[in-house]
Amino acid sequence: DVGIWMVVKNGVNIFVLVSNVEELISLSAIGVKPGAKVFVLADIDLTGKEFNGLQFDNTNWANRRLFDGQGHTISNWTYEGGAADMGFIRQWVGEVRNFRLENCHLKTAGRSAIVAAKIYGDISDVDVANCSIDDSYWACGAIAGLYNAGDITNCTVTNTTVKSNGGTGGIVGVINEEDGLRAVRNCSVTNSTINNTGIYGEVYSGGGIVGMFNTSGPFEITDCTVSNNTLKGGHIYEICPEDENLTIE
């Protein structure tokens, strides 16, 4: 009754097929159920539409979910509501993969990202192009804001501006919480602006790949590139701040 085709398999997995902008907005309103697997079937244009990101249908952090864009482009999203934990994907446990966000512009208030704001899980094969996010607090990135667990692989950020008051990163704002090896692999940030400014800019660092580490666990940055970027504000690094638990290859 919400215009989304849902298939329940063996009473466990819920498959959600999204083929147009109305279905995406409906899914945002009802939330993504535990164990759901969301697949996008077509490019989606959000011009003039009110969309508030995808997240759980309740506050339970259990049960992994999947969002698979299947190579499609989601474009022309404008969000000016100023909420925290905001992104195309908001709070999430599970995997996010295989799509492009283009010409998307957000104003947010902490722990936010253009792609995935506050996530436990892996992100792979996601591209961000010609976008911007202006966050009034901290932990802000193009791909992930507050990144709590998982790896980020094969993601690109191009011609995009990321601005916040600390913990500002081209790929990830803040690596947070979980111990155990995690990594950013084969990612790039090109022709973009990283602006680590405001009241926390001198305390919370920023970087072209990762803005800040808030975990004692080991971390790897492997085969990542930064080129033709503009770095602004205080305490900002071309790739990331130095950390004794960090390996760069």
Secondary structure, 3 states (H helix, E strand, C coil): CCCCEEEEECCCEEEEEECCHHHHHHHHHHCECCCEEEEECCCEECCCCCCCCECECCCCCCCCEEEEEEEEEEECCEECCCCCCCCCEEEEEEEEEEEEEECCEEEECCCEECCEEEEECCEEEEEEECCEEEECCCCEECCEEEEEECCEECCEEECCEEEECCCEECCEEEEECCCCCEEEECCEEECCEEEECCCCCCCCCEECCEEEEECCCCEEEECCEEECCEEEECCEECCCCCCCCEEEC
